[in-house]
Amino acid sequence: MRDLGRRGRGAPGIRCAPEPLAAYGRRVSPFSVLVVCTGNVCRSPAVERLLAARLTEDVHVISAGTRALVGAPISAPMVPLIEAAGGSVDGFVARAVTDQLVEGADVVIAAAREHRSIVVGSHPPALLKAFTLRELARLAALVDPAALPAGSPAERFRALVPLARAARGRVLVPPEEDDVVDPYGHRRRVYRTSFDQLAPAVDEIVRVLLPRPPGSHVGAA
């Protein structure tokens, strides 16, 4: 198994939300999400744990780093931000991104363009399924909800990936708006800035993936 970064292998860390698949009346094929940043101790763990807290057990979310601090916990200033948003930091240990992890993912979500470039450069087939977090949130918002199946989050996520890819170019933004700032080694206010960039993107993706109950309306409490 080849690491895409400079450090060794990490430990398993798949976190799943507890909602049973029976809620959809059938068992569906799981959908695998890989979130990538640099050290796998700040941005990608936050995205992993927020997605896992908000989605159902048919969406498996893990994270890894291109230069992972293998075996390290989540960076201390990020912990209260994740927990305040409803995520759990329990049991997390950083790991290095590998070809096997990339190949096994149904979508790769990068914290910044540099991480997407590293993943795609080492594993070219990932070009079709790799996005930055903020890019995917922006593209997901452009997708016609009627184009997604009225099924589980896994089914909707699987349909969303090619639709989001096809939406590229419809809205042009400065390239840096696709990135989440790296807070590692900085003051707590930079962690706050980083979290305030990633959390709304996670929320937008979740909004698209969770089908509304019949009769609900956009903006309803």
N, C-alpha and C positions, 0 to 999 in steps of 0.2 A: 504494500500500500504506500503510495508516494505522497508525502506532505507537499502542499502547495506553498507553504511558507518556510520559515527557518527553524522551527522548533519541532519537538517530538510529538507523539500522539497524546491525545487527551482521554478523558474518561467519559462514559456514557452520561447523557443528561437529558434524555427525552422527557418532556413534561407535557401532560395532556390534561385538558379540562374534563370534568367528571360527567358531563351530560351524556346519557346513554343514547346509543344509536337507535334504540327502539323508538325514540321519539319521532323518527322518520318512517316507521313502519316496516323497515327492512335494514339489512346490513349492507353497507356500501364499502367500496374499496378505500382504504385510507389514503390520504393525500399528505405527502412529505414536504416540509418546508425547511430549508437550510438558510440561516441568517449568518452573514459574514461581516466581521470588522477586522481590526488589526490585532489587538491583544486578547479579544474575547473575554474582556472583563468589564466593559462599560456599555457600549452601544448595542452590540449584538445580543448580550444577555438580557438587556432591558426589552428589546423587541421580542425576543423569544418568550420571555415570561409574560409579557402583556398579551401577546397573541394566544398563548396557551391558556391564560386566564379567561379569555373572552370567547374562544372558539370551542368546538365540541371535540370529543375524543377521536373522531375520524380524521382530524387534522393533527398530524404529528409534527411538532416544532422542535428543532435543535439549533444550536449555533456553534460557530468555530471561528478561529482567527488565522489570518495570513501570517502573523508573527506572534502566535499565541503565547501567553504566559501560562504554559501548560500546568494544570493542577491548581491554579490560583482561584480564589473565590471572586465574586463580583466586587469591583472597586467600592470601598466603603461609602464615598459620597453618593453613589448611584443607588445604594440599597434603600434608603428611606423614600426616594422618589418612586421606585418600583412598587414598594409596599403601599405607599399612599394611593397609588393608582390601582390597587387591587391585585398586584402580582406577587408571587412567592419567590423568595430567593433561596429557599431551602435546597440543600444538596447540590448546588451548582459548583462545577469545577471547569475551568477553561480547557479547551482542547484545540488542536491544530486542524485546519481544514485539509482534507485529503481528496485525491481523485475519487476515492470510493464514496465519500460523503456527497460530493458534487454529483456523481453519476446516479446515486440513489435518490436524489431529491427531485421532486416534481417541479419545484420552483426554488430559485436561489435569490435571496433578498440581501443586497449589499448595503452597508451603511453609507458608502460613498463610491464614486466612480472608480477610484483606484482599486477597490476590492473587486468590483465587477470585472475590471480589466484583468486582474490577476487570475481570477477564476476562469474567465473565457480564454485567456491566453494559454493557460495550462490545459484546459479541457474545452476545445472549440465547440463541441455540440451544445455546451451550456449557453451559447449565444441565444438560443431560442427560448430559454427559460430564466434568464438572469436579468434582474432589474435592480436599480437602487430603490431603497424603501420609499423615498419621497416621490420618485418617478412612478413607481407602481401605484401609489395612492392617487396621484394626479391622473394617471391613465384609467384607473378603475372608476374614477368619478365620471369619466367620459363615456363609459360603456353603457349602452341601453340596458336597463334592468330586465327588459323583456327578452333579451338575448341570453340570459342566464337561466338555467333550469330551476324550477321551484322545488329543489331538493335540499340535501344536506349542505353544510358549508364545504365539505370535501368536493362534492359534485359541482358546486358553484365555483370553487377555486380552480378546479380542473378546467372548467369552461372559460374562466376569466383570463387565464394566462395567454392563450392565443389572441383573444379579443383585445387585451391590453397591448400586446405586441403590435397588433394592427393599428392601434390608435396612436402610435408614435408619430410625431410630426404634426398632429392636429392642433396642438398648442405649443408654441415655442416659449421657453423660459431661459434665463441665464443658466449656463451649465452648473454653476455652484449651487443653485437652488435644488439640485438633485442630491446634494450631500448633507449628511448630518455631521456637525462639527465634532471633532475628537476632543473629549474633555480630559483624557488621561494626563495626569501630572499637573493639572491646572486647579484653580480655586473652585470652590463649590458653585460660584455663580456661573462658571463655564459648564459645569455638570447640569445646572438648571437650564441653561441655553440649549444644550444638547438634547436634554429630555423634552424640552418644549418644542423641539423640531421633530423628534421621532414619535412622540405620543399621539399628536393629531394625525400623523400619517397612518399609524396603526389603527386608530379609531375609524378613519375613512375606509380602510381596507375591510375592517370588520363590519362596518355599516353595509357595505356592498355584499358581503358574504352571508350575512344573516338575513334570511328572508323575513319580511314583515308578516305578522299574523293577518289573516283575512280581515278586511275592513279597517286596517290601520292606515294612518296618513303620515306623510313626511312631516317631521317636526313635532309629531305627537309625543307627549311626555310618557 
